[in-house]
Amino acid sequence: MAGKMHVKKGDRVLVLSGKDKGKKGKVLEVLPAEGKVVVERVNVVKKHQKPTQKVMQGGIVDIEAPFHASKVMVICNKCNQPTRTGRRRLEDGTRVRVCKKCGEVLD
């Protein structure tokens, strides 16, 4: 599904489905090749970590796992509502994402 994503790194998002439904968080990483996102404090899983040169202490650690981008909705900075995003071309020719509810530029 390599292609454009409706979310970018740093966006605030609302989780729409799954075990973390209703949680809000910031996008830490976007994986467009897989169509997935990593959101802080959402989809936290246990990972068994072996001791390495960098991490001397092994054990079980909690990490955020990626999940499908269709399960999140961008939260607008102005109206503070979860919204779908549209695209608009500005006067100088740059294309930006806009909030479908209030028309505010998201980028």
Phi, psi and omega in degrees: 000027181305130181167199183283149180242151178273355178239155177231163177300132180098347178293146169272133183227159174248133179276128186268332183209168179100189185292338181253026181304134178093347180284151176243148179192176181261139178287121180270327185206143177240130179245083186295333180296326179258352182071034185237162177225156173244124182242139184294137179060025178231141182057048180281129180235160177273135177234132178275115187253125174278149175295137179227183177299318181287310184252100182290327182270114175276189177131198181259121181242154176264128176227156175276124179265150178289149173218168190295138184294338180290348180272002179237153178229134182292140175258125181291140180288327185278303185271353176057032180243147171293134187215156169280157181249144174243174178240141180219146177260127180279173182301324182279002175096353180282144178261134183229160174272142179231152176288131180285342183272314184244352178083004181291143177286130184268334183280000000 
